[in-house]
């Protein structure tokens, strides 16, 4: 049977795409190229997750239709750098069997999750 073999991308409507690309490049090091941000397969350090949530699930704000989750290599360093830049960062940081998680709000007001995968 033919099947899906990986996650191809996320497409999100925002007020100012150019400004948001620049912001993510400055604060998370994401490179804008060919009209999008691309994560080369060789740079991925863990699996990619697609998860479905009920409309009333409060894991992220219910008025926000989707939430990004970016893999990071040092959760504390990235969140501390965001705090130093004046970004709204949730004080909560979770340690789980899957790794460490933290959250911030981007300039468009979207809650974004950062994930430092657990060591293998």
C-alpha positions in Angstrom: 0.0 0.0 0.0 1.2 3.5 -0.8 1.8 5.5 2.4 3.0 8.8 3.8 6.8 8.6 4.6 7.4 11.8 6.5 6.2 15.2 7.4 6.4 17.6 4.5 5.8 21.0 6.2 3.5 23.4 8.0 1.7 26.2 6.4 0.4 29.0 8.6 -1.4 32.3 7.8 0.2 35.4 9.4 -0.1 39.1 9.1 3.5 39.8 7.9 5.3 36.8 6.7 8.5 38.6 5.8 8.8 40.2 9.2 8.1 36.9 10.9 10.7 35.0 8.9 13.2 37.7 9.9 12.2 37.4 13.6 12.6 33.6 13.6 16.0 33.9 11.9 17.2 36.4 14.4 15.9 34.6 17.5 16.0 30.9 16.6 18.5 30.8 13.7 15.9 29.5 11.2 17.1 30.4 7.7 14.6 31.7 5.1 15.3 30.2 1.7 13.3 29.5 -1.4 10.1 31.0 0.1 10.2 29.0 3.4 12.3 27.6 6.2 13.8 24.2 5.5 15.3 21.8 8.0 17.8 19.6 6.2 17.3 15.9 7.1 21.0 15.6 8.3 20.3 18.3 10.9 17.3 16.6 12.5 18.2 15.1 15.8 14.9 13.3 16.7 11.7 12.2 15.1 9.0 14.5 13.8 5.6 14.5 15.5 2.1 15.2 14.1 -0.5 15.2 16.9 -4.2 15.9 16.8 -6.0 17.7 19.6 -9.6 18.3 20.3 -10.8 21.9 19.7 -11.3 22.5 23.4 -7.9 21.1 24.5 -6.1 23.7 26.6 -2.5 22.5 25.8 -2.2 25.8 23.9 -4.6 28.7 23.6 -7.9 27.4 22.0 -8.2 30.5 19.8 -4.9 29.5 18.2 -5.6 26.9 15.5 -2.1 25.3 15.5 1.2 25.4 17.5 4.7 25.1 16.2 7.1 22.8 18.1 10.8 23.4 17.2 13.7 21.1 18.2 16.5 22.9 19.9 19.9 21.7 21.0 20.0 23.7 24.3 16.5 24.6 25.7 17.8 26.8 28.5 20.2 28.8 26.3 17.5 29.5 23.7 14.9 30.5 26.2 17.3 32.7 28.1 18.4 34.4 24.9 14.7 35.1 24.1 14.1 36.5 27.5 17.2 38.8 27.1 15.6 40.0 23.8 12.4 40.9 25.6 10.3 38.0 24.2 7.4 36.8 26.3 8.7 33.4 27.6 6.6 31.1 29.8 8.5 30.5 33.1 7.4 26.8 33.1 9.9 24.3 31.7 9.0 20.6 31.6 11.3 17.7 31.9 9.8 14.5 30.5 10.9 11.1 29.3 10.8 12.5 25.7 13.0 15.5 26.6 12.7 19.0 27.8 10.0 21.5 26.8 9.5 25.3 27.1 7.3 27.9 25.5 7.3 31.5 24.2 5.1 33.8 22.2 6.2 35.1 18.8 5.5 38.7 17.5 2.2 37.5 16.0 1.1 36.3 19.5 1.4 32.6 18.7 2.4 30.3 21.5 5.4 28.2 20.3 6.8 25.1 21.9 10.6 24.3 22.0 11.7 20.7 22.5 15.1 19.5 23.5 15.0 15.8 22.7 16.1 13.4 25.4 19.5 11.9 24.9 19.5 8.6 23.1 
